[in-house]
Amino acid sequence: MRVLFINNNGAGWADYVDVPSLQPVHQFFEEHMPDQTPEDYLIRVNRQPVPPTYVLQENDRVTITPVKIHGGIG
């Protein structure tokens, strides 16, 4: 199945990606953000925060945004 993945890390990008049926969002994060820590990101599906166990559905919109911008003030 396909979901829209919006990656706001660094320069950011968006594209449709294929994922297996019944994939939880934490597994999606591990596969698409290797070597990153989930606690450093806000993970939303269809513009809403979701628990790590949320199971992705066809045409979901997954947005991953860093909590802190490196080099930013604050």
CORZI-V883759 format. One record per residue. N is the residue number from 0. RES is the residue in three letters. PHI is phi in whole degrees, 0 to 359 (999 if undefined). PSI is psi in whole degrees, 0 to 359 (NA if undefined). D_LAST is the distance of its C-alpha to the last C-alpha in whole Angstrom. Layout:
{{N RES PHI PSI D_LAST} {N RES PHI PSI D_LAST}}
//
This chain:
{{0 MET 999 162 39} {1 ARG 248 142 36} {2 VAL 228 156 33} {3 LEU 271 123 30} {4 PHE 252 118 27} {5 ILE 250 111 24} {6 ASN 256 109 22} {7 ASN 265 18 19} {8 ASN 276 132 17} {9 GLY 66 231 17} {10 ALA 287 339 20} {11 GLY 78 157 21} {12 TRP 191 166 24} {13 ALA 216 143 27} {14 ASP 194 158 30} {15 TYR 280 138 33} {16 VAL 230 151 33} {17 ASP 270 135 36} {18 VAL 226 153 36} {19 PRO 291 154 38} {20 SER 299 147 40} {21 LEU 64 26 38} {22 GLN 278 124 35} {23 PRO 287 154 32} {24 VAL 297 330 29} {25 HIS 294 325 28} {26 GLN 289 322 30} {27 PHE 302 314 29} {28 PHE 300 312 26} {29 GLU 301 322 27} {30 GLU 283 324 30} {31 HIS 261 350 27} {32 MET 228 59 24} {33 PRO 300 148 26} {34 ASP 66 17 24} {35 GLN 247 158 21} {36 THR 255 125 20} {37 PRO 304 328 20} {38 GLU 295 343 18} {39 ASP 273 3 15} {40 TYR 226 148 16} {41 LEU 267 120 17} {42 ILE 251 120 21} {43 ARG 235 150 23} {44 VAL 234 125 27} {45 ASN 54 42 28} {46 ARG 71 10 25} {47 GLN 240 138 25} {48 PRO 298 143 23} {49 VAL 228 155 26} {50 PRO 287 159 27} {51 PRO 301 337 27} {52 THR 272 358 31} {53 TYR 304 131 31} {54 VAL 267 123 34} {55 LEU 295 146 33} {56 GLN 241 158 36} {57 GLU 309 134 37} {58 ASN 70 14 35} {59 ASP 297 156 32} {60 ARG 246 109 29} {61 VAL 260 122 26} {62 THR 242 128 23} {63 ILE 239 118 20} {64 THR 233 131 17} {65 PRO 296 144 14} {66 VAL 288 321 11} {67 LYS 236 139 8} {68 ILE 268 122 9} {69 HIS 295 132 10} {70 GLY 88 356 9} {71 GLY 276 167 6} {72 ILE 279 136 4} {73 GLY 113 NA 0}}
//
